[in-house]
Amino acid sequence: MRDLATEFEAERGRLLVVAHRMLGSRSEAEDAVQETWLRYAGALADPTARAEIRELSAWLTTTCARICLDVLRSARVRREAYPGQWLPEPVVSALGGPSSDAYATDPAERAVRTDQVGAALLVVLERLAPEQRVALVLHDVFAVPFARVADALGTTEVAARQLASRARRAITSSDVPRHTADLAEQRRVLEAFVAATESGELDQLLRVLAPDVVFVGDSGGHFPAARQPVLGAAAVGRFTLGLFGRAGRYADRVRSRPVLVDGALGLQMETVHSDGRPIRLVTAFAVDQGRITAIYNQLNPEKLTGLVPLGDDDAWPPRW
């Protein structure tokens, strides 16, 4: 007798990665994978449906992709009513390798971290139509053949190729923040960024910001945040000094730690709002040619439920 649970668990990690890349949400990805399991169990109970499962991995990928497509279509409507700017849920892990990973005991988190693409690309994926996003993620990220992509989308192979091609052009357009730096360069730039915000000198901060830098903040309506992206070095510089400069002025009320955010170097912080409410935030950066091209500030508590609390040693400024 087939052990359905064992067969499915062998595929769960990969499916979580696929779903997370499509949806940008850990909770939605987990729900999509659970729904995939339910459909798999149901198919095995039906002789006709069971006969269609010739290659388990391919069948599960196609089924999960169809579920994600439905979620993306409904999410588009929900996000139109979202308060302020929207950012995906960050995948946050500790620096220093798997042994120090704050989520090392969570198999779902380990799965998502096996194929990091960076916050910048995840944000750009949100611009795509649901069908384009599914086609791009399946083919370009996970090397799924276009014939199978077409099956997942319910279209022709030619159409699937066109969807992926349009998506590829969209994410390589000139207005997409560039993120090309390795971790060593990211650290140098972020150290300079923190030092500049500590100094309070706009000219010093402008030296680490790209001219076309963008700042995006997602509070989900829980805290005050800019309702539109802040654009350009001067505007982002002034906005950043107001935001991070307060950390220096109230360092005794701020905890911070360098972390990996979707595989790139970022910051996890905890502080207290002026009304006394605690605030947790995760800041991701895109870095290119020694300058920051984008800053993504996630402070919606509904998207930060999995964070490991900071300790007393995690002071401001962060220790690299």
C-alpha positions in Angstrom: 0.0 0.0 0.0 1.3 3.5 -1.0 2.4 5.8 1.9 0.8 9.0 0.6 2.2 11.2 3.4 5.8 10.0 2.8 5.5 10.5 -1.0 4.1 14.0 -0.5 6.6 15.1 2.2 9.4 14.3 -0.1 8.1 17.0 -2.5 6.8 19.5 0.1 10.0 21.5 0.4 10.2 22.1 -3.4 6.5 22.9 -3.6 6.9 25.5 -0.8 9.7 27.2 -2.7 7.6 27.3 -5.9 4.5 28.6 -4.2 6.5 31.2 -2.2 8.1 32.5 -5.4 4.8 32.8 -7.1 2.8 34.3 -4.2 5.4 36.3 -2.1 3.6 35.2 1.0 4.7 32.5 3.4 1.3 31.9 4.8 -0.4 31.8 1.3 2.4 29.4 0.1 1.8 27.0 3.0 -2.0 27.1 2.3 -1.4 26.4 -1.4 0.8 23.4 -0.6 -1.7 22.1 1.8 -4.4 22.4 -0.8 -2.1 20.5 -3.2 -1.9 17.7 -0.7 -5.7 17.5 -0.4 -6.0 17.3 -4.2 -3.3 14.6 -4.4 -5.0 12.5 -1.7 -8.4 13.0 -3.5 -6.9 12.0 -6.9 -5.5 8.8 -5.5 -8.9 7.9 -4.2 -10.3 8.2 -7.8 -9.1 5.5 -10.2 -9.6 7.8 -13.2 -7.7 10.7 -11.6 -5.0 8.4 -10.3 -4.3 7.1 -13.8 -3.4 10.7 -14.8 -0.5 10.9 -12.3 2.3 9.4 -14.4 5.1 11.5 -12.9 4.4 12.6 -9.3 6.7 15.6 -9.2 5.3 17.1 -12.4 1.7 16.5 -11.4 2.2 18.2 -8.0 4.0 21.1 -9.6 1.2 21.6 -12.1 -1.5 21.3 -9.4 0.3 23.7 -7.1 0.8 26.2 -9.9 -2.9 26.2 -10.8 -3.7 26.8 -7.1 -1.2 29.7 -7.0 -2.7 31.2 -10.1 -6.1 31.3 -8.6 -4.7 32.9 -5.4 -2.8 35.5 -7.5 -6.0 36.4 -9.4 -8.0 37.0 -6.2 -5.0 38.7 -4.5 -4.9 41.4 -7.2 -8.4 42.5 -6.1 -7.5 42.4 -2.4 -4.3 44.4 -3.0 -6.2 47.2 -4.8 -7.9 47.9 -1.5 -4.7 47.5 0.6 -3.9 50.5 2.8 -0.8 52.2 1.4 2.1 50.4 -0.3 2.3 46.6 -0.5 5.5 44.5 0.0 5.8 40.7 0.1 6.4 38.9 3.4 10.2 38.9 4.0 12.1 35.6 4.5 14.4 36.5 7.4 17.4 34.4 8.5 20.4 34.9 10.7 23.9 35.6 9.4 26.6 33.0 9.8 25.3 29.9 8.1 22.7 27.2 8.9 24.1 26.6 12.4 23.0 30.1 13.5 19.9 30.3 11.4 17.0 31.5 13.6 14.6 29.3 11.6 16.8 26.3 11.2 14.2 24.0 12.9 11.5 25.1 10.5 11.5 22.9 7.4 9.3 25.3 5.5 11.8 28.1 6.1 14.7 26.0 5.1 12.9 25.1 1.9 12.2 28.8 1.0 15.8 29.7 1.6 17.1 27.1 -0.9 16.4 29.5 -3.8 16.7 33.1 -2.8 16.0 35.8 -5.4 16.1 38.9 -3.3 13.5 41.4 -2.2 14.0 43.6 -5.2 12.9 40.8 -7.7 10.0 39.7 -5.4 8.7 43.3 -5.5 9.1 43.5 -9.3 7.2 40.2 -9.7 4.2 42.0 -8.2 3.9 44.1 -11.3 3.3 41.1 -13.5 -0.1 39.7 -14.5 -0.8 36.4 -12.6 -0.3 34.3 -15.8 3.0 36.1 -16.5 4.3 35.5 -13.0 3.5 31.8 -13.0 5.1 31.3 -16.4 8.3 33.2 -15.4 8.7 31.5 -12.1 8.0 28.0 -13.4 10.3 28.2 -16.4 13.0 30.7 -15.6 13.4 30.0 -11.9 12.6 26.3 -11.7 13.3 25.2 -15.3 9.9 23.6 -15.9 9.4 22.9 -19.6 7.0 25.2 -21.4 4.7 22.2 -22.3 4.2 21.7 -18.6 3.9 25.5 -17.9 1.2 25.6 -20.6 -0.7 22.7 -18.9 -0.6 24.6 -15.6 -1.9 27.8 -17.2 -4.5 26.0 -19.4 -3.1 27.5 -22.5 -0.8 26.6 -25.5 2.9 26.2 -25.3 3.3 29.1 -27.7 1.2 31.3 -25.4 3.2 30.2 -22.4 6.4 31.2 -24.1 5.0 34.6 -24.9 3.8 35.1 -21.3 7.3 34.3 -19.9 9.0 36.6 -22.6 6.8 39.5 -21.6 7.5 38.9 -18.0 11.2 38.8 -18.6 11.1 42.1 -20.4 9.1 43.7 -17.6 11.6 42.7 -14.8 14.6 43.9 -16.8 13.2 47.3 -17.7 15.2 50.4 -16.9 13.0 51.4 -14.0 13.5 48.2 -12.0 16.0 48.7 -9.0 19.3 47.0 -9.7 20.7 44.5 -7.3 24.0 43.0 -8.4 26.2 43.3 -5.3 27.6 40.3 -3.4 27.3 40.1 0.3 30.8 41.7 0.9 29.8 44.7 -1.1 26.4 44.9 0.5 28.0 45.0 3.9 30.4 47.8 3.0 27.5 49.9 1.6 25.2 49.2 4.5 27.9 50.1 7.1 28.3 53.4 5.2 24.5 53.8 5.2 24.2 53.3 8.9 27.2 55.7 9.6 25.6 58.4 7.4 22.3 58.1 9.2 24.1 58.3 12.5 25.9 61.5 11.4 22.8 63.2 10.4 24.6 64.6 7.4 22.6 64.5 4.1 25.7 64.9 1.9 27.3 61.9 3.5 24.1 59.8 3.0 23.8 60.9 -0.6 27.2 59.3 -1.4 25.7 55.9 -0.7 22.3 56.4 -2.5 21.9 56.0 -6.2 20.4 59.0 -8.0 17.2 57.1 -8.8 16.9 55.2 -5.5 13.4 54.3 -4.3 12.1 53.9 -0.8 9.0 51.7 -0.3 7.3 51.2 3.1 4.5 48.7 4.0 2.8 49.2 7.3 -0.6 47.7 6.4 -2.3 50.7 7.9 -1.0 49.8 11.4 1.5 52.7 11.6 2.1 56.0 9.7 3.9 55.3 6.4 4.3 57.0 3.0 1.4 56.0 0.8 3.5 56.3 -2.3 7.1 55.4 -3.0 9.7 58.0 -2.2 11.8 58.7 -5.3 15.2 60.2 -5.9 18.3 60.5 -3.7 17.5 63.8 -2.2 14.0 62.9 -1.2 14.9 59.4 0.0 17.9 60.9 1.9 15.8 63.3 3.8 13.1 60.7 4.5 15.7 58.2 5.7 17.4 60.6 8.0 14.0 61.3 9.6 13.3 57.6 10.0 16.7 56.1 10.9 18.0 59.2 12.5 15.5 58.8 15.3 17.1 55.4 16.0 20.3 57.2 16.9 18.6 59.8 19.0 16.7 57.1 20.9 19.3 54.4 20.8 18.4 53.1 24.2 14.9 52.3 22.9 16.1 50.6 19.7 17.4 47.0 19.1 18.8 46.0 15.7 20.6 43.2 14.0 22.0 42.6 10.5 20.1 39.7 8.9 19.6 38.1 5.6 16.3 39.3 4.0 15.4 37.0 1.0 19.1 36.2 0.7 20.4 39.8 0.8 21.8 41.8 3.7 19.3 43.8 5.6 18.3 44.9 9.1 15.9 43.7 11.7 14.9 46.3 14.2 12.6 46.7 17.3 11.6 50.0 18.8 8.6 51.8 20.4 6.2 54.1 18.6 5.4 57.5 20.0 2.1 56.2 21.2 3.8 53.5 23.2 3.2 50.6 20.8 6.1 48.3 20.0 7.3 48.2 16.4 9.1 45.5 14.6 10.5 46.2 11.2 12.6 44.5 8.6 14.5 46.6 6.0 15.8 45.1 2.8 18.2 46.8 0.4 19.1 46.6 -3.3 22.7 47.5 -4.0 24.4 48.1 -7.3 27.9 49.5 -8.0 28.5 50.6 -4.5 25.2 52.4 -4.0 21.7 51.6 -2.7 19.2 51.5 -5.4 16.1 50.6 -3.3 15.1 50.4 0.3 12.1 48.2 1.3 10.8 48.8 4.8 8.4 46.1 6.1 6.6 47.1 9.3 3.2 45.4 8.9 3.0 43.2 12.0 0.8 40.7 10.1 3.7 40.0 7.8 6.4 39.7 10.5 4.9 37.0 12.8 7.7 34.6 12.3 10.5 36.9 13.5 12.8 35.7 16.3 12.8 38.5 19.0 15.9 40.5 19.3 18.0 40.4 22.5 19.6 42.9 24.8 22.9 42.6 23.0 21.2 43.7 19.7 21.8 47.4 20.2 21.8 50.4 17.8 23.8 50.8 15.7 23.9 47.2 14.5 27.0 45.1 15.1 28.4 43.7 11.9 
